[in-house]
C-alpha cells in the first residue's frame, strides 16, 4: 500500500464521523420543515399533559430521522416568554425516540434544578421546543459565540455540565455571569436544529 493510499484512508477514517454527523443533523433540518415535525411536537405536548395529569398519551410518535449514538436530544418548556425547564442529553440510554422523549419531558417538567416544577395550569399557555444537537466543540473566546445560533455547554469543576439551547442565553454578559456563578471550567458550543 502506497503512502497516498494510506493518507486517503486516514483522511476518510478521521473525517467520516464529521460528515455522518452533519448528514444526521441535516436530515433533522429537512424533517423540521415537514408535517411530521408538527406531529412530533403534538406528541411531546401530549406526553407532558399525560405526565402532569397522571394519564397516558394516546398519540404515537411519527417516523423521524435517526438520532441514537449521533445526536443530542433536549426538550425545553417555555411559558409566557420564559424558559420553565430544559432536560436532555448528548448520549442516551434508550434507542427508541418515544422513550427518550418521555424521559426528557418528565425531566423538563420537574427536574431542571434551575427552575421550579411546571404547574398543571401553566400547561395551557406553555409551548415546547425539541432541540436536536451535534456534539459540543470547545471554544476559548466566549464573545465570539453566536448565542442565537449555537447552544452552549458549560463544563463544571465537579465533572458535570449545564446545557443551554440556542437562544436560551440572551447576551454575552449574561453568559459571563453564568460562567462566574457556576464555577465553569470549560465552554463548548454545539450546532442544533430547533423544532417548535
C-alpha distance (Angstrom), angle and dihedral (degrees) to the residues before:
residue distance angle dihedral
X1 . . .
X2 3.78 . .
X3 3.78 127.0 .
X4 3.83 91.1 -107.9
X5 3.81 91.6 55.6
X6 3.79 91.2 47.6
X7 3.82 91.8 49.4
X8 3.83 90.9 48.2
X9 3.82 92.4 49.9
X10 3.81 90.7 47.2
X11 3.82 89.2 49.0
X12 3.81 90.9 52.9
X13 3.80 94.0 45.7
X14 3.79 93.3 50.2
X15 3.80 98.0 41.4
X16 3.81 101.8 36.3
X17 3.83 93.5 82.3
X18 3.81 89.5 53.4
X19 3.80 92.2 51.9
X20 3.81 95.0 45.0
X21 3.81 91.8 48.2
X22 3.79 90.8 50.0
X23 3.80 89.8 48.6
X24 3.81 91.6 51.1
X25 3.79 91.3 51.1
X26 3.80 91.5 45.4
X27 3.82 89.8 52.3
X28 3.80 88.3 55.5
X29 3.81 89.7 48.0
X30 3.82 89.1 56.4
X31 3.81 89.9 45.0
X32 3.83 91.1 52.5
X33 3.81 89.0 65.7
X34 3.82 95.1 55.0
X35 3.80 133.7 87.0
X36 3.81 87.8 -112.9
X37 3.81 88.8 68.4
X38 3.83 88.1 58.6
X39 3.81 88.9 49.5
X40 3.81 89.6 50.5
X41 3.82 91.2 54.2
X42 3.83 88.8 47.9
X43 3.82 87.8 53.2
X44 3.83 90.1 51.1
X45 3.83 91.8 49.1
X46 3.82 91.0 46.9
X47 3.82 90.2 49.4
X48 3.83 90.6 50.8
X49 3.80 92.2 48.1
X50 3.79 91.0 48.5
X51 3.81 90.8 49.5
X52 3.80 94.4 50.6
X53 3.82 94.4 41.5
X54 3.82 94.2 42.1
X55 3.81 92.2 -121.9
X56 3.78 134.6 114.1
X57 3.79 127.9 -97.9
X58 3.82 114.1 -119.0
X59 3.82 95.5 -161.1
X60 3.77 124.2 97.0
X61 3.75 123.8 -140.3
X62 3.83 114.9 -105.6
X63 3.79 122.5 -123.4
X64 3.81 109.8 -79.7
X65 3.80 138.5 179.9
X66 3.80 117.7 -90.1
X67 3.80 121.3 -81.6
X68 3.80 110.8 160.1
X69 3.78 114.3 112.7
X70 3.78 90.4 1.4
X71 3.80 113.4 59.3
X72 3.78 141.7 30.9
X73 3.80 121.4 -119.9
X74 3.81 123.4 -152.0
X75 3.81 130.9 175.2
X76 3.81 117.8 -154.7
X77 3.82 124.7 -169.1
X78 3.82 115.7 -154.3
X79 3.79 124.3 -172.9
X80 3.82 125.6 -179.6
X81 3.79 91.4 -12.3
X82 3.81 95.4 -51.9
X83 3.79 129.8 103.9
X84 3.80 108.8 -113.7
X85 3.77 98.2 -179.4
X86 3.78 143.4 -16.6
X87 3.78 127.9 -166.4
X88 3.78 136.9 167.0
X89 3.78 144.8 96.4
X90 3.78 144.2 -122.3
X91 3.83 90.2 -127.5
X92 3.79 123.5 40.3
X93 3.80 136.3 -152.7
X94 3.80 93.5 -146.2
X95 3.81 131.4 55.5
X96 3.82 93.7 -154.3
X97 3.81 113.2 88.7
X98 3.82 93.4 -151.8
X99 3.83 90.8 58.4
X100 3.80 92.1 45.1
X101 3.82 91.1 50.7
X102 3.81 92.2 48.1
X103 3.82 90.5 52.2
X104 3.81 94.3 45.8
X105 3.82 93.8 45.0
X106 3.82 88.5 55.1
X107 3.79 89.0 49.4
X108 3.82 93.7 48.1
X109 3.81 91.5 49.2
X110 3.80 97.1 46.1
X111 3.80 116.8 2.2
X112 3.80 109.2 54.7
X113 3.83 101.2 111.9
X114 3.82 91.3 -153.9
X115 3.83 93.1 66.5
X116 3.81 138.4 38.5
X117 3.84 115.0 -108.3
X118 3.80 115.9 -81.6
X119 3.80 114.0 -100.7
X120 3.82 119.6 -132.1
X121 3.81 93.2 -116.2
X122 3.83 90.6 55.2
X123 3.80 89.8 63.6
X124 3.83 90.0 75.5
X125 3.82 91.8 67.0
X126 3.82 100.5 26.2
X127 3.79 125.2 101.4
X128 3.79 132.1 -164.1
X129 3.78 133.7 -129.4
X130 3.78 122.4 -161.3
X131 3.80 112.2 -154.3
X132 3.80 119.4 -161.5
X133 3.82 108.1 -165.2
X134 3.77 138.4 -172.3
X135 3.82 121.7 -141.7
X136 3.80 118.2 -63.5
X137 3.81 118.7 -104.2
X138 3.85 119.9 -155.3
X139 3.82 119.0 -112.4
X140 3.78 131.0 -167.8
X141 3.81 102.2 -167.3
X142 3.81 107.8 58.6
X143 3.82 90.6 -176.7
X144 3.81 89.2 67.3
X145 3.83 94.1 59.6
X146 3.81 114.4 111.6
X147 3.81 93.8 -140.4
X148 3.80 95.2 -167.6
X149 3.80 91.9 51.9
X150 3.79 103.5 37.3
X151 3.76 133.6 47.4
X152 3.80 120.1 -132.1
X153 3.80 128.6 -133.8
X154 3.81 115.2 -163.8
X155 3.81 114.1 -161.0
X156 3.80 112.8 -151.6
X157 3.80 131.7 -150.9
X158 3.82 92.3 -107.8
X159 3.82 91.4 61.1
X160 3.79 94.0 -103.8
X161 3.77 126.2 110.0
X162 3.78 142.7 -152.9
X163 3.80 123.2 -136.4
X164 3.79 124.7 -150.2
X165 3.80 114.3 -171.8
X166 3.83 119.0 -138.0
X167 3.79 110.8 -66.4
X168 3.81 95.4 12.8
X169 3.82 90.9 105.5
X170 3.80 105.7 56.1
X171 3.83 102.9 -166.0
X172 3.78 143.0 18.0
X173 3.80 89.9 -118.8
X174 3.83 88.0 54.5
X175 3.80 89.7 50.5
X176 3.82 90.6 51.2
X177 3.82 91.0 50.7
X178 3.81 90.5 51.5
X179 3.82 91.6 48.0
X180 3.82 91.3 52.8
X181 3.80 95.4 43.1
X182 3.82 95.8 46.4
X183 3.83 95.8 44.2
X184 3.79 91.6 -123.5
X185 3.79 118.4 -163.0
X186 3.80 100.2 -171.2
X187 3.80 138.8 8.4
X188 3.80 125.4 -144.8
X189 3.79 133.1 175.8
X190 3.78 131.7 -149.0
X191 3.79 137.0 -164.7
X192 3.77 115.0 -121.9
X193 3.77 146.3 179.3
X194 3.80 115.3 -137.6
X195 3.79 120.4 -153.5
X196 3.82 116.3 -167.6
